[in-house]
């Protein structure tokens, strides 16, 4: 019975069912019971009222942290998502270890270059589409009978930051379905997604910040202090992930909060300090420790490194909790389709695909190759999968526009980007992605050595 139960849970995790279910549930809730949905999951601001001024009554737990009223939206976006980004940082850290797809470090430069393409490309497409559409049909951009200007406040141009984001969870799921488990393109896309979401959160802080609470970068020193704490724990050979996260992670989170930057990335600079697996051959496979433990007749769980324990012990909590993240952020009223919808969607699909492909290709020409086992065709597909903006783009849209009409249209564009995932899987199957062996570079080296 327990094996069936574990199999069901594994199915939920493998196909990100909680995340998808959260999106569907949010759409139903926002369209069938909008007032109740926004009451419980609306974003609270210190000035009172919900984000955008549409809903004055928002559920609160009755206290604040560092000036931020705590409600369900805060618990999901500012606390829970810290662990999600931490798990993503673990995957990137592991890929950077010897034998991983991002090792040597030179292999990580290309996805970072592609990240800039994934930001600049959508921004360029956004402004081109905005100017073209507004010039051809200016009356289409109106709210309450008044044409909205391209520049100034309120300004349609403020939506440029929305298509810079990538939904890490869905992109991760789709990449595994398209390329096959263990393919280097997955870690390429994961590093790219984490980096461009970091840029997206920075865009929110700098360009869409609350004038009453401007960014205070001096507090980023606490993030550096958190890293020092994690470094000291590693030097002392602490073999539990808990102190690294509880001490270094907490200090990093407080630093981001006081700096008025989004705290979701608090664990990204901390997780790389977690001790990884020990190996003497210079070859890395995720199952090395388990194999050694099994040969010694010891429980495998106790022989995972702190880096692996961190993921193994938190991944179920994170995967199931993504339901609440999606539910809190994907509630969009379906009546909000308009010109901005198609501009956001086009900026994501065209801008991400072209930008990532172009910068990734340029990277190969200036001496920074794609990860071993990844070709130009897979680079193009990775760029297309990165167009999955969805929940993260929804999050940015809420900060970009205060006008209800434009915000609704922009959110619909972000929501429609979810269809990129389905089309990517279909295209991937048609082009034969994932059919060949996706052995890691390390395992290939092992077989060659044998």
Residue pairs with C-beta under 8 A, 6 or more apart in sequence:
9 316
11 17
12 18
12 319
12 320
13 315
13 316
13 319
15 173
16 169
16 170
16 172
16 173
16 319
16 322
18 319
18 320
18 321
18 322
18 323
18 326
19 169
19 170
19 173
19 322
19 323
19 325
19 326
19 391
20 326
21 323
21 326
22 322
22 323
22 324
22 325
22 326
22 327
22 330
23 326
23 327
23 330
23 390
23 391
23 418
25 323
25 326
25 327
26 37
26 326
26 327
26 328
26 329
26 330
26 331
26 332
27 330
27 331
27 332
27 334
27 415
29 36
29 37
29 327
29 331
30 37
30 38
30 331
30 332
30 333
31 333
31 334
34 331
34 333
35 55
37 331
38 50
38 54
38 55
38 58
38 331
39 55
39 57
39 58
39 59
40 59
40 71
40 72
41 59
41 72
41 73
41 76
41 327
41 328
41 331
42 50
42 51
42 55
42 58
42 59
42 71
42 73
43 50
43 51
43 58
43 71
43 73
43 74
43 77
43 398
44 50
44 58
44 60
44 68
44 69
44 70
44 71
44 73
44 74
45 51
45 69
45 210
46 64
46 67
46 68
46 69
46 210
46 212
46 213
47 212
48 56
49 55
49 56
49 58
50 56
50 57
50 58
51 398
51 399
52 398
52 401
52 402
52 404
52 407
53 402
54 404
58 71
58 73
59 71
59 72
60 69
60 70
60 71
61 70
61 71
62 70
63 69
63 70
64 70
65 74
65 257
66 254
66 257
66 258
67 213
68 74
68 78
68 257
72 324
72 328
73 328
76 321
76 324
76 325
76 328
76 329
77 264
77 325
77 328
77 329
77 395
78 257
78 262
78 263
78 264
80 318
80 321
80 324
80 325
81 264
81 325
82 249
82 253
82 263
82 264
82 265
82 266
82 267
83 267
83 314
83 317
83 318
83 321
84 168
84 169
84 264
84 318
84 321
84 322
84 325
85 168
85 194
85 197
85 264
85 265
85 266
85 267
85 268
86 245
86 249
86 267
86 268
86 270
86 271
86 310
86 314
87 310
87 311
87 314
87 315
87 318
88 168
88 172
88 190
88 193
88 194
88 268
89 194
89 267
89 268
89 270
89 271
89 272
90 271
90 274
90 307
90 310
90 311
91 187
91 190
91 311
92 102
92 187
92 190
92 191
92 194
93 271
93 272
93 274
93 276
93 307
94 100
94 276
94 284
94 286
94 307
95 101
95 102
95 103
95 187
95 190
95 191
96 102
96 103
96 105
96 108
96 272
97 103
97 276
97 277
97 284
98 279
98 282
98 283
98 284
98 442
99 282
99 283
99 284
99 285
99 440
99 441
99 442
99 445
100 187
100 284
100 440
100 441
100 442
101 107
101 184
101 187
101 188
101 371
101 372
101 373
101 374
101 440
101 441
102 108
102 111
102 187
102 188
102 191
102 371
103 284
106 368
106 369
107 369
107 370
107 371
107 372
108 191
109 363
109 368
110 188
110 360
110 363
110 364
110 368
110 369
110 370
110 371
111 188
111 189
111 191
111 192
111 195
111 360
111 371
112 191
112 192
112 195
113 359
113 360
113 362
113 363
113 368
114 188
114 192
114 355
114 356
114 357
114 359
114 360
114 363
114 379
114 382
114 383
115 191
115 192
115 195
115 196
115 199
115 356
115 359
116 355
116 359
117 354
117 355
117 356
117 357
117 358
117 359
117 360
117 383
118 164
118 166
118 192
118 196
118 351
118 352
118 355
118 356
118 359
118 383
118 386
119 164
119 196
119 199
119 355
120 355
120 359
121 350
121 351
121 352
121 353
121 354
121 355
121 356
121 358
122 163
122 164
122 347
122 348
122 351
122 352
122 355
123 160
123 161
123 163
123 164
123 347
123 351
124 351
124 355
125 163
125 346
125 347
125 350
125 351
125 354
126 159
126 160
126 162
126 163
126 343
126 344
126 347
126 351
127 157
127 160
129 342
129 343
129 346
129 347
130 150
130 156
130 157
130 159
130 343
131 150
133 140
133 141
133 339
133 343
134 140
134 141
134 150
134 156
137 339
138 147
139 147
140 338
140 339
141 147
141 148
141 156
141 339
141 340
142 148
143 403
143 404
143 405
143 406
144 405
148 154
148 155
148 156
148 403
148 406
149 155
149 156
150 156
150 157
151 157
154 401
154 402
154 403
154 406
156 340
156 406
158 207
158 208
158 400
158 401
159 340
159 343
159 344
159 397
159 400
159 401
159 406
159 410
161 200
161 203
161 204
161 207
161 208
161 396
161 399
161 400
162 344
162 347
162 389
162 393
162 396
162 397
162 400
162 410
162 413
162 414
163 344
163 347
163 348
163 351
163 352
163 389
163 393
163 413
164 196
164 199
164 200
164 203
164 396
165 196
165 197
165 200
165 389
165 392
165 393
165 395
165 396
166 192
166 193
166 196
166 197
166 352
166 386
166 387
166 388
166 389
166 392
167 193
167 388
167 389
167 390
167 391
167 392
167 393
167 417
167 418
168 190
168 193
168 194
168 197
168 392
169 322
169 325
169 391
170 388
170 390
170 391
170 418
170 421
171 189
171 190
171 193
171 385
171 386
171 388
171 421
172 186
172 189
172 190
172 193
173 421
174 385
174 388
174 420
174 421
174 424
174 425
175 183
175 185
175 186
175 189
175 190
175 382
175 385
176 186
177 425
177 428
177 434
178 381
178 385
178 424
178 425
178 428
178 433
178 434
179 185
179 186
179 378
179 381
179 428
179 433
179 434
179 438
180 433
180 434
180 435
180 438
181 438
182 438
182 439
182 440
183 373
183 374
183 378
183 434
183 438
184 371
184 372
184 373
184 374
184 440
184 441
185 371
185 374
185 378
185 379
185 381
185 382
187 371
188 370
188 371
188 374
188 379
188 382
189 382
189 385
189 386
192 356
192 382
192 386
193 386
194 268
196 386
197 265
197 392
198 265
198 268
200 392
200 396
201 261
201 262
201 264
201 265
202 261
203 396
204 262
204 396
204 399
205 215
205 260
205 261
205 262
206 215
208 396
208 399
208 400
209 215
209 260
210 260
213 260
214 260
215 259
215 260
215 261
216 258
216 259
216 260
217 259
218 259
219 255
219 256
219 258
219 259
220 255
220 256
220 259
220 261
221 255
222 251
222 252
222 254
222 255
222 258
223 251
223 252
223 255
223 256
223 259
223 266
223 269
224 255
225 251
225 255
226 247
226 248
226 249
226 250
226 251
226 252
226 255
226 266
226 269
226 270
227 248
227 252
227 269
227 270
227 273
229 244
229 247
229 248
229 251
230 244
230 247
230 248
230 270
230 273
230 274
231 273
233 243
233 244
233 247
233 248
233 273
234 244
234 273
234 274
234 275
237 275
238 244
238 275
238 306
239 275
239 305
239 306
240 306
240 309
241 274
241 306
241 307
241 309
241 310
241 313
244 270
244 271
244 273
244 274
244 306
245 267
245 270
245 310
248 270
248 273
249 266
249 267
249 270
252 266
252 267
252 269
252 270
253 263
253 266
255 266
256 262
256 263
256 265
256 266
257 263
271 307
271 310
274 305
274 306
274 307
274 310
275 305
275 306
275 307
276 305
276 307
276 308
277 284
277 286
277 288
277 289
277 305
277 307
277 308
278 289
278 305
279 288
283 442
283 445
283 446
283 449
284 442
285 440
285 442
285 443
285 446
286 308
289 300
289 303
289 304
289 305
289 308
290 300
290 303
290 304
292 303
293 299
293 300
293 302
293 303
294 300
301 309
301 312
304 312
325 391
326 391
329 391
329 394
329 395
330 390
330 391
330 394
330 415
332 394
332 408
332 411
332 412
332 415
333 408
334 412
335 408
336 405
336 407
336 408
336 409
336 411
336 412
337 409
337 412
338 405
338 408
338 409
338 412
339 409
340 406
340 409
340 410
340 413
341 409
341 410
341 412
341 413
341 416
342 413
343 413
344 389
344 393
344 397
344 409
344 410
344 412
344 413
344 414
344 417
345 413
345 416
345 417
348 387
348 389
348 393
348 413
348 414
348 417
348 420
349 384
349 387
349 417
349 420
351 387
352 383
352 384
352 386
352 387
353 380
353 383
353 384
353 386
353 387
354 383
355 383
356 379
356 382
356 383
356 386
357 379
357 380
357 383
360 370
360 379
360 382
360 383
361 376
361 379
363 369
363 370
364 370
370 376
370 378
370 379
371 441
372 441
373 438
373 441
377 431
378 433
381 424
381 427
381 428
381 431
381 433
384 420
384 424
384 427
385 420
385 421
385 424
387 417
387 420
388 417
388 418
388 420
388 421
389 414
389 417
390 414
390 415
390 417
390 418
393 413
393 414
393 417
394 411
394 414
394 415
396 414
397 407
397 410
397 411
397 414
398 407
398 411
400 407
400 410
401 407
401 410
428 434
439 447
